[in-house]
């Protein structure tokens, strides 16, 4: 299939230059891999990888009622978010289903910046604008096309980035950011965040500056093992860390409680969209629960495969893969709460056959703290 | 790249005739296209297969792909070593990465397969 009609990030030319294999990801032409998914996966765990995540969307929200809007639109509590702090939150619909999951950056007293999933940009923007009707003192702008985003991930990330900036990166703690950081002459916003289960940074800059910054980073990181990496290992890395992916572990009909995101739902902060149905579900019990599965029999569970108990379909796989760091075949799956206990023996239906799988703890992988 | 003595399918399997038997694997084009192969499912010895019918499955990190029998006959050998070392299919697809051996029931079926030149053209067309 041609890639002509796909949207291109500012780094598309870089991907071709570095030999990326381009695929269609939610309408974007992005590299799935540069060398091999498994090699790139290992490289991020042991050294560092550079990802183009410019497809991600960004909403700029500001004004005296910006916080009120966010408190209403999001399930997590942003009232305690300090300037330059970053916080994860689901955003729900009135049924308690997840519209998107996102990061909130507080950039100023009345200024917030939301990083949202590429596939949901229009949906989120329309939804937040609609909710903003109740908060005339909040201005919502979709700035997705004005922002490029690079993710530098892996244990060597700080050493690599520090070669290009005078800023004190060690002062940027996990889930904090720094604004107006000069990285090789490019003005960037840098946050200590990521989607791989490793230490690392996400770097936001103008689309015009992104191609040069990409090349400069790869040059500076060469000696420290920095590789360009694709969507393929981004998915296996986040999967091992059991970080949910919108559209798989959650969607408009799945609640954050079901997806295991209850700690990001703050019922005591006041009213918010989805609060009533979520409270109700908490009272009456979850319809389904996200668990980790380890294959006991031979086979790889894949998205959408049925989960069985004694031959009956009881659930479904949301993500399944060979996990390169753990060298196991693992899955995330929705099952009834009574079958969610660690150790429970279930089956995954693979090509018409039930293959044994056991409920295990998540995350599958957790990095060792320094 | 593609051995002259092999025959090839449109679905990217190779067939190497050894008397009344045919050794079968997936081509270099197939393994490159799939990427890192992490799982292989093979039939039991003794199974009857028909030309064009799926006999096994190869899975890479991202994709699940059926493998189709280039000829009809009985499966008389399977490469059990692939279960623990599926990456052999990436490293040596035309050699150590062989998957099964079929005893042919109808050698005339070989005429339905492509030679190396025709197969290379087929790959070029598919890549565009």
Interface residues (C-beta under 8 A of the other chain):
Chain A: X32 X33 X36 X37 X38 X39 X232 X236 X298 X299 X300 X302 X321 X322 X324 X329 X351
Chain B: X35 X36 X38 X39 X41 X57 X59 X60 X61 X62 X64 X83
